[in-house]
Amino acid sequence: MKRCRVIYRLFDDHEEKHYVSSSLDHQELEGLVEKYKKRKEKVYAKDFVKYLTKYDPKAEEVTVKDFYF
């Protein structure tokens, strides 16, 4: 069965909001964040997304916009 892609909202150490599309579930992503934090003093979204692509090659930062109708 094909995994659904999820959009996650991340806040990095710059306190900036970023959105990342990934097929990993919440628990898998949390595990990778903890593993990444052990190697890095600060977590920045752009660098984390590069790291994330080792485990989810299609992971990418996405832009989210409001749409009203």
N, C-alpha and C positions, 0 to 999 in steps of 0.2 A: 504494500500500500504506500502511495506517495505521501510524503510528509508535507503538511501545510506550512506555509511561511508565515511568520509572526513579525509584527512591527513592535520593537521594544523602544521605550523612551529611556535614554541614559543621561545621567548628569555626571560630568567628569570633574576633575579637580580644579578646573577653571570655573566650575559652577555654571557651565553652559549646557543647554539642553540639546541632545542629539537623538535622532531616530535611526535605528538599525533594523534591517530586515534579515531574518535568519530562520533556518528550518530547525534549529535546536530548540528544545523545550526549556521552560524556565529553570528547572533544576540543573540541566546541563550547562546553561549559560551562567548560572550562579557559581557552579564549580569552576568554570574557566576563569571567571572574574577573580575568584579567590586564589587560584593558581597564578594568575597574572600579577596580582597584588604582591605576592611573595617575591617576585622578581623585580618589581618596579616600586620606586618610592612614591611616585605620583601616577595617577591613571588619567590619560587623555584619550578622548574618544577616537580620534583619527588613528592613533597608534594601536589602540585596542582592537579596532576593526581590522587592521592589518594582521594582528595576532589571531583574531577570530577566524579569518579565512583559512588558516591551517586546519581547522576543525570543521569548517563549513565554507567550502570554496565559493559558494554563491552569496555569502553574507556581504552586505553592502550598506553604507549609510544612505538614507533616503530623505527626501524632503516631504514634509507633511503640510498640506495647506487646507484651510477651511473651505467648504463648499456649501452654500446655502441654496435652497430652492423652496 
